[in-house]
């Protein structure tokens, strides 16, 4: 009797917290704990051992991949900062013409998957690439896109938009009175930038740098396509688990733990560096846009558009090549729709599945995101703080690692999901839910409590108040975040490559498969479909946010 009374006392939001914890335990905590425990199984007869970790640091075959991963990610991050910060500053502070077009070019290049960029650069700078053959005819041999330098090029052009968008947004809300005070004290020009402006937006720069570092560290598709002999950690994880001669699940688990720890270390270092100083500003007086002299304006505009065009080159190359006639693996003279006809005839089910799975995942993200963010913000407690941490933890889990832990957790009774559409949808929901949580909590912090309090004072239950008032006020912003998550979901390769089966393949898997068997025409057509879907989704996003939204 007492237990029934206690259950009856649990409010609707109490059940939300319990349900969210239960889902998190089944689909996130349980797989993660399983992976962690499996990484210590190295002794005889499955006893606990540190042998896998010792082997990783002892054997060059394993440890070299960690050094490769850090080399690529660190250099990519530095170059992305060197490109993104000046470009963001110029577009935010000066009268560069066509800023909406420039921003659109950057955003489209940002939201397409990195492996499509790698494929496009193979078309341009591969051993038989267009630019490679062009300069070869005039007697010049240039390095191909493969290997370390190719990874740096692709990642830098793909990821500098994160820095650009963060810096541009920060400078547009910058308090100009701080710079004016510095000028009154005799500090101006480059010295003012280095001692006042950039230090104050350092949290923004480091936040963008962390995103660049973690994205390049976790990416699987790009190094698999162009890395060749330069093997990085995600590729090694994939090979250890999917090896044709028998995968090593315990070593794959060990490598996965190491990747997650590296990501956590980077986040921790960023938080420590920011916490040492105060960066608060009122933002009440944003700086006015300065007019450049004609020569300087032409030069800076040309440089900005050149960088944006280079970043957009993969999408342009993909769309153009999708209309070129093919003869087997070769492109021939003339244009046609043959690649699209072939795609629709052979791979239409992959296209339909991609949009279906992503849409279902988006619905789950919206529902879970809205409910959980509400309890995190409005029902603050130790339990909701723990819930917030758990729901944000997938942010540091690479897609390939998430795929592996889900396969290991759900390939045996009582819950067998391996090879089904359900496991893909679960993976997408888990991986992208942090973005919905953050967008939803950000909206809730901005909403005044007075509307909810007035409704409850009039006798409306808290649950009905949420659905009739709060959810409606949250929905436009939540949908905006959901659309951006949907874009990244339709482009997802890393986790899908681990989780898919013959019946659940998606567009990204089909593109990767076509590239591997030299089906460049169909790969270009499929990639173009993703590009067009991304552009349409961005238009919807801009409509929902009335042009004031941000993709980062």
N, C-alpha and C positions, 0 to 999 in steps of 0.2 A: 504493500500500500504506500509506504514511504517513497519507494523508488518511482512509483507512478506519479506521485505529487512532485518529486524533483524533476522528472521529465516534463511535466506540465508547466513548471516554472521557467524552463528554458525558452527564451524569446526566439522570435524568427531569426534575429541576427546571431543569436547563440548557435542556432542550427546551421546558419551560413558558415560560421567559423568552424564548427565541427566537420561539416561536409567538405570544406576547402582543405582542412588538415588531412582528412581521410583520402581525398583525391591526391594530395601532395605526397602522402606517405606511399600510396600504392604505385603511382606512376613516376615518382621522382626520388624520394628518399630510399625506398626499398631497392630500386635499381642501382643507385649510387653506392649504398652500403654493400650491395652484392659485388660491385666492381672493386671497391676498396678492399674487401676481404679476399677476393680472388687474386688481387695483386700480390698478396702475401703467401699464396699457395705455391711454394717452390720446392719444398722438401720431399722426402720419400713418403709415399702413400698419402699425399695431400696434407702433410703437416705444415704448420706455419713456418715461414722462412723469409729472410730478407734477400734471398739469392737473386731474385729478379732485379731488385734495385741495385744490388752490387754488380750484377752483370751489365746493367745499363751504363753505369759510370766506369766500369772496368773495360768493357769491350768497345773498341773504336767504331765498330759497325753501328752501334746504338748511339753512343755519346756524340759522334760526329753530326748526327741529324739534329741534335739539340743545338749545337754550335751553328749549324747551317740555318736553323729556324730563327735563332736570335740575330744572326748576321743580317738575314733578309728583313726581318721585322724592324730592327733598329735603324738600318740604313733607309728603308722605306719611310719610316716615321720622320727621320731627319729631313729627307728630301721633300716629303709632303708638307712639312712645316715651312721649308725654304720656298716652296711654290705657293702654298695656300695662304700664308700670313701676308706677304706683300700684295697678292692679288685681292684678298679680302679687304685689306686696308685701302687699296686704290679705289676699288668699286664703292666702298662705303663712304669715303671722304671726298672724292673728286667727281666732276661732272662727266663721267664716262657715258657715252650715248648707248642706248639700247640695253640698259641694265636688266629689264625683264627677260629679254631674249638671252642675254648672257647667263643669267641665273637659271633659266630653263635648260640651256645646254648643259650646264654643270650638274643640275639635278638629275636629268635623264642619264647622264654618264655615271652618276653615283648609284642609281637604283638598279642598273642592269647587273647581272651576276658577273663576277670576275672571270669565270671560265669562258664566257662569251668574248670578253676582251682578249683573253689568251688565244682563243680560236681565231679571232679577227687579225691579231698580230701575226699569227702563223701564216694567214693568207697574204699579209703584207711583207713580212720579214722572215718567213720560213725559208727552208732550203730551196724551195721552188716558188717563193713568194713574188708578188707583183713588183715590189720595190727592189728586191734582191735581183730578179732577172733584168730589171730596167737598168740598174747600174752595172750589172755584169756585162751587158752588151757594149758598154763604153769602156770596158776593161778595168772596172773597179770591183774588188771583192769586199763586202762588208760583213761584219759578224751577224750570224743568224740570231733569232729570238730565243733560242734554247739555252738553258743553263741559268747561272746566277744573275748575269746582267739582264737577261730577258725577264726574270722574275721581278727584279727591281723596277724595270721600266713599266711593266704591266701593273704592278701594285701601286707605284707612285701615281701614275696617270689615273688609276681607278679610285684611289683613296684620298688624294689631296683635297677633293671637294668637301670631305668632312671638316678639315681645318678651315677651308674657305668659308663654308656656311656658318660655322661656329664664330669665327672672327668677325665676319660681316655683321652677324646678329649682335655680337657684343659691342661693336663700335657704334652701331646705330642707336644703342641705348646708353652710350657713354655720356658722362656728365662733363660738359665742356668747361665748366668753371675751374676744374682741376688743372687743365692745360693752360687756361688763362692765368691762373695763379703762378704756374711755373714760368710763363713768359714774363710776368711782372717781376719775377725774381731773376731775370736774365737768362733763363734756360729756354732754348728754342732749337728748332731744326731737328737734326738726328739725335742729339743728346736728349731732347724732350721726349722723343719716341722711346728711347731706350730706358729712360729713368722714370717716366710718368705713364705714358700710354700703354706700352706693352706689359710692364709689370702689373698694371691694374686689370688687364684682361688675361693675365697668366692662367687663372683657373679655367677659363674657356679654352685657351690654347692647349693646356695639359689634358683637358677632357677630350678634345678632338684627337690629341696625340695617342691617348689610351685606346680610343676606338680604332684608330689606324693600326696601332701595334697589335691589338688583339685580333682584328679582322685578318691581317696578313699572317699572323701566327696560326690561326685556326683554319685557313683556307685549304681545301683539299684539291679542288678541280684544277686550279691554275698550275700548281707544281706537278700534277700528274700529266698535264698536257705538254708543258714546256720545260719542266725541271730536268728531265732526262737523268743524267748522272748525278745531278745536284739534289740529293734526296733530303727532304725536310721531315719533321716529326709527324705531322698528320698523315703523310704518305706511308711512313713506316708503320703507324698504327693500323692503317687500312690493310697493308700487305701482311702484317702479322696475323690479323684476324681472318683475312680472306684468302690466305695463301692456298694455291692449288695443291700443294704437297702436304697440306694439313696445317691448319692455323694454330697459333699458339695463343689461346685465350688468356692465359695468365700473364704473358708478356704484353699482350695488347691492353690488358687492364692496367698493368704497371705504367705503360707509356701514357695511357689516358689520364691516370692520376697525376703524372708529371706535367702534362699539358695544363691541367686545371690548376695545379699549384703555381705554375709559371704565370698564368693569367691573374690569379689572386695576388701574387707578389707584385705584379705591375700595378694593379688597382691600389694595393696598400701603399706603395711608394708614392703614387699620385696623391692619395689622401694625406700622407705625412707631409709632402712638400707644400701642399696648399694650406694645411692647418697651422703652419708656422707663422703665417702672416695674415693680416686683415685686408680684405679687398672690397669693403662695402662702399657703395656710391648711391646717391639719391636718384640719378638718372633724370632729373627734372629738366635739364637743359641739354638736350642732345646737340652735338656740333652741327653747324651748317655745312652744306656741301660746298666745297671750294671750287672755284673756276680755274682751270688750267690754261696756260698759254697755248695757242693753237698747235705749235710744234710738239710740246709735251703731251698735249691731249691726244694727238694722232699717234704718237709713239706708244703711250701707255695703253690706249685703246687697242692698238694692233697687237701688243704683247698679250693682253688679257684674252682677246678673241683667239689668238693663236694657241694659247694654252688650252682654252675651252674646246677648240676644234680638235686638238690632239687627243683630249680626253674623250671626245665624242667620236673620234675616228673609228673605233670598233663597231659602234652602232651603224655608222654610215656605210662602212665596208660590208657589214652583215646584210643590210637592206639591199645594197646595190648587187652584191653577189647572189642574193636569193633570186634575182630575175635573170641572171646570165644562164644561157644554155649549158648543159653538161653532157659529156659523153663518158659514162662510167664515172671514175673519180676526177676526170679532167673537165675544166671549163673550156668552152669553145666560143667562137664568135657568134654574136646575136643574143637577143633577149627573148624570154618566154616565161610562161607561168608553169612550166613543166615541174619545177621543184615543188611548187605548192600543190599541184595535182598529185604528185607522188606522195607528198606528206599526208594529204587528206585520204588517199587510198590506203596507205600502209599504216599510218600513225594517228589517225583521227581519234582512236580510243585514248591514246596518250594525252592528246590535247584536252579531251572532255574530262578525263580523270584529273588532270592538273587543276582545272578551274573548279571542279566539283570538290575535290579534297581541300583546296585552299579556302573555298567559301564556307564549307562546314567548319573548318578550323577557325575561321574568322568569327563565326557565330559563337562558338565555344569561348573564344578569347573575349568577346564582348560581354557575354553573360558572366563568366568567371571574373573578368577584369572589373566590371562595374560593381559586383557584389563584394569582392574582396577588397577593392580600393575603398569602398564605403566604410567597412569595418576597420580598416587600417587607419583612416583619417578620423572618422566620427566616433569610433568605439576603442579609443586608445587604451592599451593594456600591454602587459608583458606577452600575453598570448598573441595579440595582433602584431606586435613588433617581431616576434619569432616568425609569424606567418609571412610578414613582409620580406624578411630575410630569405625564407625558403623560396618564395615565389620569384625573387630577384636572382637567385643563385644560377638559373640556366643561362644568365648573361655571360658567365665565364666558362660555360661548357661548349666546346666546339661541336659542330653538327655531327661530324664523324664519330666523336666520342659518345654523344647522346644516342646515336643510332646503335652503336655497339652495346651500350649498357641496357637499352631496351630489348635488343635481341637476346642478350644473355638472361634477362629477367623473365621474358615471356615466351620462351621456346619450349616450355615444359608445363605440365599440369601444376596448379589448377587453372591457370589462365594462359592459354596458348594464342598468341596474337601474331607471331612471326609469319610474314608473307601475306598478311591481310591489309586491307585499306585502313582498318582501325588503327594499326600501329603507326602508319604514316600520319594520320590525322592527329593522333596523340603527340607524336614527335613535333609536328608543326605548332601545335597549341602550346606545348611546354617551351619550345625554343623562343617563340615570339611573345609569350605572355608578359615578360618584363616590360616591353615597350607599351603595352596597353595599360599595365598597372601604373607606370609613371605618368602617362598622359591623363589617366583617370584621376589619380591622386592630385595632379597639378590643377585640374579643373575644380575638384572638390575644395581645395584650399582657397580658391578664388570665389566660390559660392558663399553667399551670406547665409548664416544659420537662421535668420529671422523668418524666412519663408517656411522652412520646415517647422519651426517652433510655433508659428501662427496656425499652421494646419493641425498640429497635434493639440494645441489649445482649443481648437474648435471641435475636438472629439474624433478626429481622423486618426486611425492607428498608425504607428510608425512605419509599418510595412506598406500600407496604402499610400502614405505620404511619400515614401521613396518612389513608388511606381508612378504616382500622379504628378509629382513635382520634381524631385531631385533627379530621377532618371531622365526625364524630359529635358531638363536643363543641361545634363551631362552629355546627352546623346550626340549633338553635333561634333563636339570635341573628341568624344570617344570614337565615333565613326571615322573621323579624320585619322586618328592613330591606327584604327583597324585597317583602313585602306592602305596605309603605308606598310603595315605588317603583312597584308595580303599580297602586296607587290613583292616583298622579299620572300614570301612563301612560294609563290608561283615560280620564282627563280632559284629555289633551294635545291642544291645538289648534294652537299656533303652527307647529310643524314639520309637522304633518299637513296643514295648510291649503296648504302649499307642495308636499308630496310626493304627496298622494293623487291617484287617478284615478277614473273612474266605476266601476271594478271594485274599488276598495280604500277607499272612503269609510267613515268610522267614525262613532260616535255624536256626537262633538264637532263634526265637519264637518256632520253632518245637522242638529244643533241650530242651528249658525250659518246654514246654508242656509235652514232653516225660518223663522228670525227675519227674515232678509233679505227673504223673500217673505210676511211677515206670517202665517205659520202658527204662531201662538202656542200653540195647544192641543197640537199635536204636539211642538213644542219643549219645552213644559212636561213632557209625558209622557216624552220622551227624557231630559231633565235629571233627572227624578225617578228614572228607572232608574239613572242614575249615582249619585244620592244614596243610594238603597237599597243599591247595590253597595258604596259607600264605608262605610256603617254596618256592613254584614255583615263587610267586610274588617277594620274596626277591632275588631269583636268577636273575630275570629280572632286578630288581633294581640295583644289583651289576654289571650287564652287562652294564646298561645305564651309571652308574657312574664310570665304570672301577675300581670297588673295593674301590673307594675313598669317597663314599657317607656315610652319617650318618643318622641314623634313628631318631635322636632327634635334 
